[in-house]
Amino acid sequence: MKTRTIFIAFILMVLLIPAIDAKPVIIGFTEEIDQNIIKEHSIANYTQYKIINAISADIPESVSKQLKKNPKIKYKDAQVQIVDKPTQPSQPQQQITWGIARVKAPEAWNNSTGKNVKIAVLDTGISNSHPDLTVSGGINLVGKSKNNKWNDDNGHGTHVSGIIAARNNTIGVIGVAPDAQLYAVKVLDANGNGYISDIIEGIGWAVHNNMDVVSMSLGTRTYSQALNDTTSNAYKAGILLVAAAGNSGDGNLSTDDVLYPAKFDSVIAVSAVDSIYSTWINGGYANESGTSMAAPFVSGVATLVKSKNLSMNPQEIRDSLAHNAIDLGDPGRDRIYGFGLVQAG
């Protein structure tokens, strides 16, 4: 995948308009970051990315119009949010859920449980008080100040994290890779909305902190060169990236309903087959359905593969997942079912 130099900024959600018309954008440069341009337009309090040649900042519309005339810079606004809406939690039920059994995770646990593999969950955070989850660390990128207050205030991030790595501790449920190291990268707010600039920074954080897998149950319909370059660079750095495909698939082969970032070549796109039972905020559990809940199953199975052989690179893990999947639909890979149903056993 060739790195290109045009970056696009996305506004992820329609928010209350502040007193001034400043709004967050990603400003990408064709070469090195040009400090003269930054000073010329009085751009302050900006975030400089390490993974791509760009910055993000809140700038007024008048400055945006000026920057549009500069051939070195291009950007665009769009929306992104979690793929599935949260539901109210239900009470604890069984240890090994239907989904865990369906991907044959228990059959793999004699050989691999996810030990020594680090997974960054880019989502609404992870509950830091759930008895079924152990969080090894993380970061909160929501808002203007970065901090370690990555506690989940929505439920979505906790749910997908339980699918990946709920502990084998005799209570609640068991995740696909119960001994994996979970890291909470909070890029979405209490409503499940956030900025693409934070997602890019979250992926960059994952690279900087030597994560093995990045799991993203979020998406947007609009293409972003900045996000494409970021996922491509992360993949080249040795990180396996997994994302929800979205819930708008209609089975029509003439259309492509996969969301970004799942649509990028550097990311594994995951669709769904049924509802999922997993962890929730306030120590609870809940049933959810959709691709948001399917993506962490693939993240978990990929973790089991990596844990069994820590020297495997992302392409080798992808090849293993494709080889062991149960073929669905037309023989071989197809546009509706992909490689089929992921299998860990």
Secondary structure per residue as TSV (DSSP state, phi and psi in degrees):
chain	resnum	aa	ss	phi	psi
A	1	M	-	360.0	123.8
A	2	K	-	-86.1	130.7
A	3	T	-	-74.6	127.8
A	4	R	-	-107.0	169.2
A	5	T	S	-112.7	6.8
A	6	I	-	-98.6	122.8
A	7	F	-	-110.9	147.8
A	8	I	-	-124.0	133.8
A	9	A	-	-100.9	145.2
A	10	F	-	-120.5	132.3
A	11	I	-	-93.8	121.9
A	12	L	-	-86.0	-20.1
A	13	M	S	-153.9	144.7
A	14	V	-	-77.0	115.6
A	15	L	-	-113.4	172.9
A	16	L	-	-62.2	132.8
A	17	I	-	-76.0	125.6
A	18	P	-	-71.5	177.6
A	19	A	S	-61.5	-37.9
A	20	I	S	-103.0	164.2
A	21	D	-	-90.4	21.1
A	22	A	-	-67.2	141.6
A	23	K	E	-146.7	155.3
A	24	P	E	-74.7	134.1
A	25	V	E	-138.6	159.8
A	26	I	E	-102.2	129.2
A	27	I	E	-113.2	110.1
A	28	G	E	-101.7	147.0
A	29	F	-	-115.7	143.3
A	30	T	S	-69.5	-28.2
A	31	E	S	-124.5	-135.1
A	32	E	S	-72.4	157.1
A	33	I	-	-58.8	125.2
A	34	D	-	-92.5	103.8
A	35	Q	H	-65.2	-27.6
A	36	N	H	-64.3	-39.7
A	37	I	H	-65.9	-41.0
A	38	I	H	-61.8	-44.9
A	39	K	H	-69.9	-38.8
A	40	E	H	-58.6	-36.8
A	41	H	T	-102.5	11.1
A	42	S	T	53.6	43.8
A	43	I	-	-83.1	115.9
A	44	A	-	-122.1	165.1
A	45	N	S	54.2	44.2
A	46	Y	-	-97.8	158.6
A	47	T	E	-103.1	126.0
A	48	Q	E	-99.5	123.7
A	49	Y	-	-79.2	151.2
A	50	K	S	-99.1	-25.4
A	51	I	S	-88.7	-22.5
A	52	I	S	-136.8	163.2
A	53	N	S	-86.6	73.5
A	54	A	E	-158.6	166.2
A	55	I	E	-129.8	165.0
A	56	S	E	-129.0	144.7
A	57	A	E	-162.6	160.1
A	58	D	E	-87.6	120.1
A	59	I	E	-132.4	149.4
A	60	P	-	-69.5	160.9
A	61	E	H	-61.7	-34.1
A	62	S	H	-62.4	-39.1
A	63	V	H	-70.1	-37.4
A	64	S	H	-58.3	-42.2
A	65	K	H	-64.3	-37.6
A	66	Q	H	-67.0	-42.1
A	67	L	H	-66.7	-29.2
A	68	K	H	-61.7	-25.1
A	69	K	T	-83.6	-9.9
A	70	N	-	-87.1	118.7
A	71	P	T	-65.9	-13.5
A	72	K	T	-81.4	-13.5
A	73	I	-	-132.0	136.0
A	74	K	-	-143.6	144.7
A	75	Y	-	-158.4	168.2
A	76	K	-	-157.1	154.9
A	77	D	-	-105.4	149.8
A	78	A	-	-164.5	-179.2
A	79	Q	-	-117.7	149.6
A	80	V	-	-150.4	149.8
A	81	Q	E	-161.3	176.3
A	82	I	E	-61.7	149.8
A	83	V	S	-74.8	-33.5
A	84	D	S	-122.4	144.7
A	85	K	-	-79.9	141.8
A	86	P	-	-73.2	154.3
A	87	T	-	-120.8	168.6
A	88	Q	-	-70.3	142.9
A	89	P	-	-69.3	149.9
A	90	S	B	-110.7	-179.7
A	91	Q	-	-84.1	156.3
A	92	P	-	-56.3	143.3
A	93	Q	-	-123.8	-103.5
A	94	Q	-	-100.9	166.2
A	95	Q	S	-75.9	-59.9
A	96	I	S	-98.8	111.6
A	97	T	-	-78.1	170.0
A	98	W	H	-56.1	-45.2
A	99	G	H	-64.1	-42.6
A	100	I	H	-61.6	-41.9
A	101	A	H	-69.1	-35.9
A	102	R	H	-64.1	-35.5
A	103	V	T	-90.2	4.6
A	104	K	T	61.3	35.2
A	105	A	H	-61.7	-43.5
A	106	P	H	-57.6	-30.7
A	107	E	H	-70.4	-19.2
A	108	A	H	-93.6	-14.7
A	109	W	T	-67.3	-20.4
A	110	N	T	-68.3	-24.2
A	111	N	T	-108.7	-25.2
A	112	S	-	-160.0	133.9
A	113	T	-	-126.4	11.3
A	114	G	-	93.1	4.2
A	115	K	T	-60.5	139.3
A	116	N	T	71.7	13.3
A	117	V	-	-112.4	134.0
A	118	K	E	-106.0	125.7
A	119	I	E	-119.3	125.3
A	120	A	E	-97.1	121.4
A	121	V	E	-101.2	106.8
A	122	L	E	-86.9	106.7
A	123	D	E	-164.9	-147.3
A	124	T	S	-87.1	11.3
A	125	G	-	100.9	-176.7
A	126	I	-	-134.1	136.0
A	127	S	-	-57.9	125.6
A	128	N	T	-92.3	13.3
A	129	S	T	-130.9	12.6
A	130	H	-	-79.9	129.7
A	131	P	T	-68.5	-13.7
A	132	D	T	-98.8	1.7
A	133	L	-	-129.9	141.1
A	134	T	-	-122.3	120.7
A	135	V	E	-105.8	124.7
A	136	S	E	-82.3	-15.7
A	137	G	E	159.2	-168.3
A	138	G	E	155.4	-164.1
A	139	I	E	-156.3	150.4
A	140	N	E	-107.3	115.8
A	141	L	-	-106.8	6.6
A	142	V	S	-80.7	132.8
A	143	G	S	89.8	-171.9
A	144	K	S	-84.9	-23.3
A	145	S	S	-110.1	132.3
A	146	K	-	-89.0	136.1
A	147	N	B	-155.3	-176.7
A	148	N	S	-100.6	19.6
A	149	K	-	-90.2	71.8
A	150	W	-	-96.8	20.7
A	151	N	-	-61.5	140.2
A	152	D	-	-74.3	123.4
A	153	D	S	-112.5	18.2
A	154	N	S	-126.7	-49.1
A	155	G	S	118.0	-28.5
A	156	H	H	-61.7	-49.5
A	157	G	H	-63.4	-37.4
A	158	T	H	-66.3	-38.0
A	159	H	H	-64.3	-50.2
A	160	V	H	-67.3	-31.6
A	161	S	H	-67.4	-36.4
A	162	G	H	-65.2	-35.8
A	163	I	H	-62.9	-40.0
A	164	I	H	-72.1	-49.8
A	165	A	H	-148.5	36.7
A	166	A	-	-59.9	140.0
A	167	R	-	-73.7	151.0
A	168	N	-	-87.9	80.7
A	169	N	S	-130.6	21.2
A	170	T	S	74.4	0.2
A	171	I	S	-121.4	154.6
A	172	G	S	60.2	-117.6
A	173	V	-	-127.0	172.3
A	174	I	-	-120.0	135.2
A	175	G	-	-80.6	171.4
A	176	V	S	-61.8	-41.7
A	177	A	S	-125.5	77.7
A	178	P	T	-64.2	-17.3
A	179	D	T	-104.6	10.2
A	180	A	S	-71.8	159.5
A	181	Q	E	-95.3	112.3
A	182	L	E	-87.2	137.0
A	183	Y	E	-127.8	128.3
A	184	A	E	-91.8	115.3
A	185	V	E	-112.6	96.5
A	186	K	E	-80.4	109.2
A	187	V	-	-119.7	-3.7
A	188	L	S	-123.6	144.6
A	189	D	-	-85.9	-169.0
A	190	A	T	-62.4	-22.7
A	191	N	T	-95.2	2.0
A	192	G	S	82.4	20.2
A	193	N	B	-117.0	153.9
A	194	G	-	-167.2	-171.2
A	195	Y	-	-109.9	142.4
A	196	I	H	-61.4	-30.3
A	197	S	H	-60.6	-36.4
A	198	D	H	-71.3	-35.1
A	199	I	H	-65.5	-43.0
A	200	I	H	-60.6	-44.5
A	201	E	H	-66.0	-34.9
A	202	G	H	-64.6	-40.7
A	203	I	H	-66.6	-39.9
A	204	G	H	-61.7	-39.1
A	205	W	H	-61.6	-40.3
A	206	A	H	-63.0	-41.3
A	207	V	H	-64.9	-47.5
A	208	H	H	-62.7	-31.5
A	209	N	T	-101.0	18.2
A	210	N	T	58.7	43.8
A	211	M	-	-71.2	155.3
A	212	D	S	-98.5	-34.5
A	213	V	E	-135.0	140.3
A	214	V	E	-118.7	123.9
A	215	S	E	-112.2	125.8
A	216	M	E	-130.4	108.0
A	217	S	-	-100.1	62.2
A	218	L	E	-151.1	167.4
A	219	G	E	-177.1	170.1
A	220	T	B	-145.7	153.5
A	221	R	S	-84.6	-15.5
A	222	T	S	-96.6	135.4
A	223	Y	-	-69.0	141.4
A	224	S	-	-133.0	116.1
A	225	Q	H	-64.6	-36.1
A	226	A	H	-61.1	-44.7
A	227	L	H	-69.8	-36.8
A	228	N	H	-61.0	-47.6
A	229	D	H	-63.2	-37.2
A	230	T	H	-65.2	-48.4
A	231	T	H	-65.5	-37.0
A	232	S	H	-63.5	-44.4
A	233	N	H	-66.8	-37.4
A	234	A	H	-66.0	-41.0
A	235	Y	H	-62.5	-43.4
A	236	K	H	-64.6	-26.8
A	237	A	T	-80.0	-3.0
A	238	G	T	102.6	16.1
A	239	I	-	-102.4	133.2
A	240	L	E	-85.3	126.5
A	241	L	E	-112.0	133.2
A	242	V	E	-129.1	137.4
A	243	A	E	-145.7	153.6
A	244	A	E	-70.2	136.0
A	245	A	-	-75.8	-22.6
A	246	G	-	106.4	166.6
A	247	N	S	-112.9	24.9
A	248	S	-	-106.5	8.2
A	249	G	-	-63.1	132.9
A	250	D	-	-114.3	4.5
A	251	G	S	78.1	1.9
A	252	N	-	-85.3	116.7
A	253	L	T	-69.9	-13.8
A	254	S	T	-85.4	-5.6
A	255	T	-	-119.3	157.6
A	256	D	-	-124.6	105.9
A	257	D	-	-102.1	9.5
A	258	V	-	-73.1	134.2
A	259	L	-	-82.3	164.0
A	260	Y	B	-91.8	142.3
A	261	P	T	-87.4	-2.5
A	262	A	T	-58.6	-27.2
A	263	K	T	-74.5	-15.8
A	264	F	S	-71.2	148.4
A	265	D	T	-62.8	-27.9
A	266	S	T	-80.6	-2.5
A	267	V	E	-123.1	138.9
A	268	I	E	-80.9	122.2
A	269	A	E	-90.0	134.6
A	270	V	E	-125.1	128.4
A	271	S	-	-105.4	176.6
A	272	A	-	-118.2	158.8
A	273	V	-	-124.8	-20.5
A	274	D	S	-167.8	-178.8
A	275	S	E	-79.7	159.5
A	276	I	E	-133.3	138.7
A	277	Y	E	-108.1	128.7
A	278	S	E	-160.0	-172.2
A	279	T	E	-68.2	158.8
A	280	W	-	-143.4	170.0
A	281	I	S	-68.5	164.4
A	282	N	T	60.7	31.6
A	283	G	T	72.7	12.8
A	284	G	-	-97.3	-171.8
A	285	Y	E	-139.1	155.6
A	286	A	E	-153.1	159.5
A	287	N	E	-98.7	134.1
A	288	E	E	-137.4	159.8
A	289	S	E	-138.5	163.9
A	290	G	S	111.3	176.3
A	291	T	H	-71.4	-22.2
A	292	S	H	-58.8	-36.1
A	293	M	H	-87.4	-19.5
A	294	A	H	-79.9	-38.0
A	295	A	H	-55.1	-45.0
A	296	P	H	-65.7	-22.2
A	297	F	H	-63.9	-44.0
A	298	V	H	-67.3	-39.7
A	299	S	H	-59.1	-41.9
A	300	G	H	-66.9	-44.2
A	301	V	H	-65.4	-40.7
A	302	A	H	-59.9	-35.5
A	303	T	H	-65.8	-40.9
A	304	L	H	-61.9	-41.2
A	305	V	H	-63.5	-46.1
A	306	K	H	-64.8	-41.1
A	307	S	H	-63.1	-33.6
A	308	K	H	-71.5	-30.6
A	309	N	-	-143.6	92.6
A	310	L	T	-65.7	-14.3
A	311	S	T	-83.2	-7.3
A	312	M	-	-66.9	138.4
A	313	N	-	-94.2	170.1
A	314	P	H	-55.3	-40.3
A	315	Q	H	-65.2	-39.5
A	316	E	H	-65.7	-37.5
A	317	I	H	-66.4	-43.5
A	318	R	H	-60.6	-41.6
A	319	D	H	-62.8	-39.6
A	320	S	H	-65.7	-43.4
A	321	L	H	-61.6	-43.5
A	322	A	H	-66.1	-41.1
A	323	H	H	-65.3	-37.1
A	324	N	H	-93.0	-5.9
A	325	A	S	-67.0	146.9
A	326	I	B	-80.5	120.4
A	327	D	-	-65.7	131.9
A	328	L	-	-124.3	152.2
A	329	G	S	70.9	-141.8
A	330	D	S	-65.2	150.2
A	331	P	S	-57.0	137.9
A	332	G	S	78.5	-171.3
A	333	R	S	-69.0	133.3
A	334	D	B	-135.4	169.5
A	335	R	T	-79.0	-10.4
A	336	I	T	-97.9	-46.8
A	337	Y	T	-106.6	-4.3
A	338	G	B	63.8	-131.4
A	339	F	T	-84.0	-12.1
A	340	G	-	116.4	-159.6
A	341	L	B	-85.8	122.5
A	342	V	-	-61.8	142.8
A	343	Q	-	-133.6	137.0
A	344	A	-	-103.5	-25.1
A	345	G	-	-65.8	360.0
